[in-house]
């Protein structure tokens, strides 16, 4: 269980450091640095992962790559406008929605209402997140939900880390012309390059390996609950790294989303375990690539 918590701290420390990179060189440059450097690291570790997949898997992989770029771009735009903890809490509405979609259980309605209450508190007028930040965060949430649903079939046919490596390589190819078109701002910004490398290691390369080890050691329900504390971890990392202070109402809203996500993960995994299947987004590469 400790490994899951460590992954959460690494991911959210990387998100907070990414804000520093964005402040230096902008969203596109920060996203390109994180994506390209992470792809290089994983490709060096396992060069054979870069081989093209079977023809039937190429289109789903391309769709998944585009969704990944949209998700991470929206997330970076959001954290450039609002505290990291709030953005991560809103982004978790994506996997929460996947977990309770189509459910008719009263308990799942409770989780949805609790999450909705958290969103209302966060989106209140004069709060810590503006309209543009809110829209980008909710877009990231929608993309994360789409990513989970799209990835489910693909990772059942390919090794998850190979999918991750190919997606990051493809995302780097998509982002490179956009990055060059906006101006290569990282030239002369050595500190931004170093911070970008730190983000690639903290948010991508290292968590992937630790997460696979964690998944083998904990139940899907336990994993989902531990994963749901990430918004709280993000708020803590935002405070420690970026000195982002949150109002008590914001903290309460984040806790509401944490409880809703954790409750949905636990009850969803328990119910699906009885039916002999794994719930969407409960564990695996879906969270690792975020």
Residue pairs with C-beta under 8 A, 6 or more apart in sequence:
1 214
1 217
1 218
1 222
1 226
3 210
3 211
3 213
3 214
3 217
4 211
4 214
4 218
4 222
4 223
4 226
4 227
5 226
5 229
5 233
6 210
7 207
7 210
7 211
7 214
8 226
8 227
8 229
8 230
8 233
9 233
9 237
10 202
10 203
10 206
10 207
10 210
11 202
11 203
11 207
11 230
11 290
12 84
12 88
12 230
12 233
12 234
12 236
12 237
13 202
13 237
13 241
14 34
14 198
14 199
14 201
14 202
14 203
14 204
15 75
15 79
15 84
15 88
15 203
15 234
15 237
16 84
16 234
16 237
16 238
16 240
16 241
16 242
17 195
17 198
17 199
17 202
17 241
18 30
18 34
18 76
18 79
18 199
18 203
19 79
19 80
19 84
19 238
19 241
19 242
20 195
20 241
20 242
21 29
21 30
21 33
21 34
21 192
21 195
21 196
21 199
22 30
22 76
22 79
22 80
23 80
24 30
24 189
24 191
24 192
24 195
25 33
25 185
25 186
25 189
25 192
26 182
26 185
27 73
27 76
27 77
27 80
28 73
28 175
28 178
28 179
28 182
29 179
29 182
29 184
29 185
29 186
29 192
30 76
30 192
30 196
30 199
31 72
31 73
31 76
31 175
32 172
32 175
32 176
32 178
32 179
33 186
33 192
33 193
33 196
33 197
33 199
33 200
34 72
34 196
34 199
34 200
34 203
34 204
35 69
35 72
35 168
35 171
35 172
35 175
35 200
36 172
36 175
36 176
37 196
37 197
37 199
37 200
38 168
38 200
38 201
38 203
38 204
38 205
39 165
39 168
39 169
39 171
39 172
41 200
41 201
41 204
41 205
42 49
42 161
42 164
42 165
42 168
42 204
42 205
42 208
43 49
43 50
43 165
43 169
45 205
46 161
46 162
46 165
49 159
49 161
49 162
49 165
49 166
50 165
50 166
50 169
52 58
53 61
53 158
53 162
53 166
54 157
57 154
57 157
57 158
60 150
60 153
60 154
61 154
61 163
61 166
61 167
61 170
62 170
63 150
64 147
64 150
64 151
64 154
64 163
64 167
65 166
65 167
65 170
65 171
65 174
66 174
67 143
67 146
67 147
67 150
68 147
68 167
68 171
68 289
69 171
69 174
69 175
70 139
70 143
71 140
71 143
71 144
71 147
71 290
72 140
72 171
72 290
74 136
74 137
74 139
74 140
74 143
75 87
75 91
75 136
75 137
75 140
75 290
77 132
77 136
78 87
78 90
78 91
78 133
78 136
78 137
78 140
79 87
81 129
81 130
81 132
81 133
81 136
82 128
82 129
82 130
82 133
82 134
82 137
83 128
83 129
83 235
83 238
83 244
83 246
83 250
84 234
84 235
84 237
84 238
84 242
84 244
85 231
85 232
85 234
85 235
85 236
85 237
85 238
85 244
85 246
85 250
85 254
86 122
86 128
86 129
86 137
86 235
86 246
86 250
86 253
86 254
87 129
87 133
87 136
87 137
87 140
87 234
88 230
88 231
88 234
88 235
89 118
89 122
89 231
89 234
89 235
89 253
89 254
89 257
89 258
90 119
90 122
90 129
90 134
90 137
90 138
90 140
90 141
90 257
91 137
91 140
91 141
91 144
91 290
92 141
92 228
92 230
92 231
92 257
92 258
92 261
93 115
93 119
93 138
93 141
93 257
94 140
94 141
94 142
94 143
94 144
94 145
94 147
94 148
95 144
95 145
95 148
95 261
95 265
95 281
95 286
95 287
96 111
96 112
96 115
96 257
96 260
96 261
96 264
97 141
97 145
98 145
98 148
98 149
98 280
98 281
99 108
99 224
99 261
99 264
99 265
99 268
99 279
99 280
99 281
99 282
100 108
100 111
100 112
100 264
100 268
103 268
105 267
105 271
107 263
107 267
108 264
108 267
108 268
110 263
111 260
111 261
111 263
111 264
111 267
112 260
114 256
114 257
114 259
114 260
114 263
115 256
115 257
115 260
115 261
117 253
117 256
118 252
118 253
118 254
118 255
118 256
118 257
118 260
119 253
119 257
120 253
121 127
121 249
121 250
121 252
121 253
121 256
122 128
122 129
122 134
122 250
122 253
122 254
123 129
123 134
124 249
127 247
127 249
127 250
128 246
128 247
128 250
129 137
144 286
144 290
147 286
147 289
147 290
148 280
148 281
148 286
149 280
151 163
151 285
151 286
152 280
152 281
152 286
154 163
155 163
155 284
155 285
160 212
160 284
160 285
160 288
161 208
161 212
161 285
163 285
164 208
164 285
164 288
164 289
167 289
168 204
168 289
186 192
186 193
186 196
204 289
207 288
208 285
208 288
211 287
211 288
214 223
215 223
215 283
215 284
218 226
219 269
220 269
220 273
220 278
220 279
220 282
220 283
221 265
221 266
221 268
221 269
221 270
221 273
221 282
223 265
223 282
223 283
224 261
224 262
224 264
224 265
224 266
224 268
224 269
224 279
224 282
224 283
225 262
225 265
225 266
227 261
227 265
227 287
228 258
228 261
228 262
228 265
229 258
229 262
231 254
231 257
231 258
231 261
232 254
232 255
232 258
235 244
235 246
235 251
235 254
238 244
238 246
239 245
239 246
246 254
265 279
265 282
268 279
268 282
269 278
269 279
269 282
271 279
272 278
272 279
272 282
281 287
